[in-house]
């Protein structure tokens, strides 16, 4: 798997090479996992993070399945400027991980 630049940045610079973070190919992009729990998507070098509250707007992750758009309303686009502050980015990613874990229990 050829990891995206954004995935590498998140893994190394934001999450400091935490071994609990895994990146897997999916949706033509990459899924982000923490201890097996899916919490984020990278598609076209765009980050989408899990949030408990579903969203109905254009900022949710959408992919095509058999020619039909499918929206994952709990995965919301995160503006790239948020990555300019590694501490805030780390906190938001941890929040997404915690919310996603709460959902899976």
C-alpha positions in Angstrom: 0.0 0.0 0.0 1.3 3.4 -0.9 0.2 5.6 2.0 -0.9 9.2 1.2 1.1 12.2 2.3 -1.7 13.2 4.6 -1.9 9.8 6.2 1.9 9.9 6.8 1.6 13.4 8.3 -1.2 12.4 10.6 0.7 9.2 11.7 4.1 10.7 12.2 3.7 14.4 13.0 0.3 14.6 14.7 0.0 11.2 16.4 3.7 10.8 16.9 4.0 7.3 15.4 1.6 5.7 17.9 1.6 2.0 17.1 -2.2 1.9 17.9 -3.0 3.8 14.7 -3.4 1.8 11.5 -4.0 2.9 7.9 -5.9 0.6 5.5 -6.9 1.0 1.9 -10.6 1.6 1.4 -13.1 3.6 -0.6 -10.3 4.4 -3.1 -8.5 6.1 -0.2 -7.5 5.1 3.3 -9.3 4.3 6.5 -7.8 5.3 9.8 -8.1 2.9 12.7 -7.2 3.0 16.4 -7.0 -0.4 18.0 -9.2 -1.8 15.3 -11.9 1.0 15.6 -12.5 3.0 12.4 -12.4 6.7 13.1 -11.4 8.5 9.9 -11.1 8.5 6.2 -8.6 10.1 3.8 -9.8 10.4 0.2 -8.1 12.6 -2.4 -5.8 14.0 0.4 -8.9 15.2 2.3 -9.5 14.2 5.9 -12.9 13.1 7.2 -13.2 12.3 11.0 -16.0 10.5 12.8 -18.5 12.6 14.8 -21.4 11.2 16.9 -23.8 13.7 15.5 -24.8 12.9 11.9 -24.6 15.7 9.4 -26.8 16.3 6.3 -24.6 18.8 4.5 -22.1 18.7 1.7 -19.2 18.3 4.1 -19.7 14.5 4.7 -17.8 11.8 3.1 -19.6 10.5 -0.1 -18.5 7.7 -2.4 -20.1 5.9 -5.4 -21.5 2.4 -5.0 -22.7 0.9 -8.3 -23.2 4.4 -9.7 -25.2 5.7 -6.7 -23.8 8.2 -4.2 -23.5 6.9 -0.6 -22.9 9.4 2.2 -21.4 8.5 5.5 -23.1 11.2 7.5 -20.9 10.6 10.6 -17.7 11.3 8.7 -17.2 15.0 8.3 -14.7 16.9 6.2 -12.0 18.6 8.3 -10.5 21.7 6.8 -6.8 21.3 6.0 -6.0 24.5 8.0 -6.8 22.6 11.2 -3.7 20.5 10.6 -1.5 23.6 10.9 -1.9 23.4 14.7 -0.6 19.9 15.6 -1.8 20.2 19.2 -5.4 21.0 18.2 -5.3 18.4 15.4 -4.2 15.8 17.9 -7.1 16.7 20.3 -9.7 16.5 17.5 -8.4 13.2 16.3 -8.4 11.8 19.8 -12.0 13.1 20.1 -13.0 11.3 16.9 -11.4 8.1 18.3 -13.2 8.3 21.6 -16.6 9.0 19.9 -16.1 6.2 17.4 -15.2 3.8 20.3 -18.3 4.9 22.2 -20.4 4.0 19.2 -18.9 0.6 18.8 -19.6 -0.5 22.4 
